[in-house]
Amino acid sequence: MPKGLQSPLSGRVDSGFGGGRRTHRNKILVGAILAGVVPFVLSTFAASVTVGTGALEFGQGSQRAVACDPTVYAAIGEEWHSSPTPTDASAGFFRVRGITISNLDLISCKGKKLRVRLIDTVGAELAVGPTTDAHVIQIVLPNVDAPVSTSDSGALALTYLTGEGAAVSSAMASAVSLNVSGTSIYDGSDLSTTNADVTFYLDPTATVVNINGQTIGRTTVETVNNPTR
């Protein structure tokens, strides 16, 4: 799991800093704003709207709110990605290693689809997968009363979606981890089924998906009803 969280007010390390040794860092987002990048904070809102035949629950703001859980938090974990050039052997950038949703109540949100996406500093969705149309990473939260920790991407139905919510047919570079034990990435509190961490790793191999953390303006977290038949 990503370690070494910094304050949400911490500035970014200049992209010229680093070297051959890979380092990790995390930035906390209290809501959909990455505070180290955008010099303003949007107000919190949560709404439920109808999309097709299902209800979309969307949360964004200085404190994240999704319809199934009034308060969740997010942390973006970054690590140094070496990208030397002929004139600068130390060149590179801090790539986005993973996005963690903390304080998620798995009982209130059981069975729902959980989605994350990254928005750049000019308001465009970033590709989070190996194809340019993969703008969303989604899992289906366990539909049980006593969820357990798991990194089984198949059981969690890990997939990519377009920005409009259509399935993307591409190889899966991402991984996911759902934790109900140990300590929270956000604040070090004890994890449980009503205070869980879900981490989306964009590309554990760091060979296919490498997003420069400096390009991120904000993130969004969504939960979507997942009706059973």
C-alpha positions as CSV (number, residue, x, y, z in Angstrom):
1,M,0.0,0.0,0.0
2,P,1.2,3.5,-0.6
3,K,3.0,5.0,2.4
4,G,4.3,8.4,3.5
5,L,1.2,10.6,3.2
6,Q,1.7,14.3,3.0
7,S,-0.5,17.2,4.0
8,P,-3.1,18.2,1.4
9,L,-1.4,21.6,1.5
10,S,2.0,20.2,0.5
11,G,3.3,21.5,-2.8
12,R,4.4,19.2,-5.5
13,V,8.1,18.3,-5.9
14,D,9.5,19.7,-9.1
15,S,9.5,17.2,-11.9
16,G,13.2,17.5,-12.2
17,F,13.8,16.0,-8.8
18,G,14.6,12.4,-8.4
19,G,17.0,9.8,-9.9
20,G,17.4,6.2,-10.3
21,R,15.9,5.3,-6.9
22,R,12.1,4.9,-6.9
23,T,10.4,6.9,-4.2
24,H,6.8,7.0,-3.2
25,R,4.6,9.8,-1.9
26,N,0.9,10.3,-1.4
27,K,-1.3,13.4,-1.6
28,I,-4.5,13.5,0.3
29,L,-7.7,14.8,-1.3
30,V,-10.5,15.7,1.0
31,G,-13.0,15.5,-1.7
32,A,-12.7,15.7,-5.4
33,I,-10.0,18.4,-5.4
34,L,-6.3,17.7,-5.4
35,A,-5.3,20.6,-3.1
36,G,-1.7,20.7,-4.2
37,V,-2.7,21.5,-7.8
38,V,-5.8,23.6,-7.8
39,P,-5.8,26.8,-5.7
40,F,-9.5,26.6,-4.9
41,V,-11.9,24.2,-3.3
42,L,-15.4,23.4,-4.7
43,S,-18.3,23.1,-2.3
44,T,-19.6,19.7,-1.4
45,F,-22.6,18.3,-3.2
46,A,-24.2,14.9,-3.6
47,A,-27.0,14.2,-6.0
48,S,-28.9,11.3,-7.5
49,V,-29.9,11.5,-11.1
50,T,-31.4,9.0,-13.6
51,V,-29.1,7.6,-16.3
52,G,-30.9,5.1,-18.6
53,T,-32.7,2.7,-16.3
54,G,-30.4,3.1,-13.3
55,A,-29.8,5.7,-10.7
56,L,-26.4,7.4,-10.7
57,E,-25.0,8.6,-7.3
58,F,-22.3,11.1,-7.7
59,G,-20.1,12.9,-5.2
60,Q,-17.6,15.7,-5.6
61,G,-16.3,18.5,-3.4
62,S,-14.0,19.5,-0.6
63,Q,-15.3,16.6,1.3
64,R,-16.4,13.7,-0.8
65,A,-20.0,12.6,-0.5
66,V,-21.7,9.7,-2.3
67,A,-25.3,8.8,-1.8
68,C,-24.5,5.5,0.1
69,D,-21.9,7.1,2.4
70,P,-22.0,10.8,3.5
71,T,-18.2,11.1,3.9
72,V,-15.4,9.4,2.2
73,Y,-11.9,10.6,1.4
74,A,-9.3,10.0,-1.3
75,A,-5.5,9.8,-1.4
76,I,-3.4,9.8,-4.6
77,G,-0.2,7.8,-4.2
78,E,2.7,8.8,-6.5
79,E,6.1,7.3,-7.2
80,W,9.1,8.6,-9.2
81,H,9.1,7.4,-12.8
82,S,12.6,7.7,-14.3
83,S,12.5,9.0,-17.9
84,P,16.0,10.0,-18.8
85,T,16.8,12.1,-21.9
86,P,20.0,12.5,-23.9
87,T,20.6,15.8,-22.2
88,D,19.3,14.9,-18.7
89,A,19.9,11.5,-17.3
90,S,17.9,12.3,-14.1
91,A,14.7,13.4,-16.0
92,G,11.4,11.9,-15.0
93,F,8.2,12.7,-13.1
94,F,6.0,11.5,-10.3
95,R,3.6,9.1,-11.8
96,V,0.2,8.3,-10.3
97,R,0.7,4.9,-8.6
98,G,-2.8,4.5,-7.2
99,I,-6.0,6.1,-6.0
100,T,-7.3,5.2,-2.6
101,I,-10.9,5.8,-1.4
102,S,-10.9,5.8,2.4
103,N,-13.6,5.7,5.1
104,L,-15.9,3.8,2.7
105,D,-18.8,2.1,4.4
106,L,-19.0,-1.3,2.7
107,I,-22.3,-2.2,4.5
108,S,-24.2,0.9,3.3
109,C,-22.6,0.7,-0.1
110,K,-22.7,-3.1,-0.6
111,G,-23.4,-4.3,-4.1
112,K,-22.9,-0.9,-5.7
113,K,-20.5,-0.1,-8.5
114,L,-17.6,2.1,-7.4
115,R,-16.0,4.3,-10.0
116,V,-13.1,6.7,-10.0
117,R,-11.8,9.0,-12.7
118,L,-9.0,11.7,-13.0
119,I,-9.6,15.2,-14.4
120,D,-6.7,17.2,-15.7
121,T,-6.0,20.9,-14.9
122,V,-8.1,22.1,-17.9
123,G,-11.1,19.9,-17.1
124,A,-10.5,17.0,-19.5
125,E,-10.8,13.3,-18.4
126,L,-7.5,11.5,-18.4
127,A,-7.0,8.0,-19.8
128,V,-6.5,5.7,-16.9
129,G,-6.0,2.6,-18.9
130,P,-4.0,1.4,-21.9
131,T,-6.4,2.9,-24.4
132,T,-7.4,6.5,-24.9
133,D,-11.1,5.8,-24.3
134,A,-10.6,4.2,-20.8
135,H,-11.5,7.2,-18.6
136,V,-13.1,5.3,-15.7
137,I,-12.0,2.4,-13.5
138,Q,-14.9,0.5,-11.9
139,I,-15.4,-2.3,-9.4
140,V,-18.5,-3.9,-7.9
141,L,-18.4,-3.8,-4.1
142,P,-19.1,-7.0,-2.3
143,N,-22.9,-7.6,-1.8
144,V,-22.5,-9.3,1.6
145,D,-23.0,-8.3,5.2
146,A,-19.5,-9.3,6.3
147,P,-17.0,-8.4,3.5
148,V,-13.4,-9.4,3.9
149,S,-10.1,-8.0,2.5
150,T,-9.5,-9.0,-1.1
151,S,-7.3,-8.2,-4.1
152,D,-9.2,-10.5,-6.5
153,S,-9.9,-8.3,-9.5
154,G,-12.2,-10.9,-11.0
155,A,-14.4,-11.2,-7.9
156,L,-14.6,-7.3,-7.7
157,A,-15.3,-7.1,-11.5
158,L,-12.5,-4.7,-12.1
159,T,-13.1,-3.0,-15.5
160,Y,-12.5,0.1,-17.6
161,L,-15.3,2.3,-18.9
162,T,-15.6,5.3,-21.2
163,G,-16.5,8.6,-19.7
164,E,-20.1,7.9,-20.6
165,G,-20.1,4.5,-18.8
166,A,-19.7,2.1,-21.7
167,A,-17.5,-1.0,-21.2
168,V,-14.0,-0.7,-22.8
169,S,-12.6,-3.8,-24.4
170,S,-8.9,-3.8,-23.6
171,A,-6.3,-5.6,-21.7
172,M,-6.4,-4.8,-17.9
173,A,-3.3,-3.0,-16.7
174,S,-4.9,-2.0,-13.4
175,A,-5.2,-3.8,-10.1
176,V,-7.4,-3.3,-7.0
177,S,-7.2,-3.9,-3.3
178,L,-10.0,-3.7,-0.8
179,N,-9.0,-3.7,2.8
180,V,-11.1,-4.0,6.0
181,S,-8.2,-4.7,8.3
182,G,-5.0,-2.8,9.2
183,T,-4.9,1.0,9.2
184,S,-6.4,3.5,6.8
185,I,-4.1,5.3,4.3
186,Y,-6.0,8.5,4.9
187,D,-5.6,9.0,8.6
188,G,-4.1,5.8,10.1
189,S,-7.4,4.8,11.8
190,D,-8.4,1.2,12.2
191,L,-10.1,-0.3,9.1
192,S,-13.4,-2.2,9.3
193,T,-16.4,-3.0,7.2
194,T,-17.7,0.5,7.9
195,N,-14.3,2.2,7.5
196,A,-12.7,0.4,4.5
197,D,-10.0,1.4,2.0
198,V,-10.3,0.6,-1.7
199,T,-7.1,1.3,-3.7
200,F,-7.1,1.3,-7.5
201,Y,-3.5,0.8,-8.8
202,L,-3.3,2.2,-12.4
203,D,-0.5,0.0,-13.5
204,P,1.6,-2.0,-11.0
205,T,4.2,-2.7,-13.7
206,A,4.7,1.0,-14.5
207,T,5.1,0.1,-18.2
208,V,1.7,0.9,-19.8
209,V,-0.1,3.6,-17.8
210,N,2.1,6.4,-16.5
211,I,0.2,9.6,-15.7
212,N,2.3,12.6,-14.5
213,G,0.8,13.7,-11.2
214,Q,1.3,17.3,-12.1
215,T,-1.4,17.1,-14.8
216,I,-4.2,16.2,-12.3
217,G,-6.6,18.9,-11.3
218,R,-9.2,16.8,-9.4
219,T,-10.7,13.3,-9.1
220,T,-14.3,12.1,-8.9
221,V,-15.8,9.2,-7.0
222,E,-19.1,7.8,-8.1
223,T,-21.3,5.0,-6.9
224,V,-23.9,3.5,-9.2
225,N,-26.8,1.1,-8.4
226,N,-26.2,-2.4,-9.5
227,P,-29.6,-4.1,-9.6
228,T,-29.8,-7.9,-9.5
229,R,-32.3,-9.9,-11.4
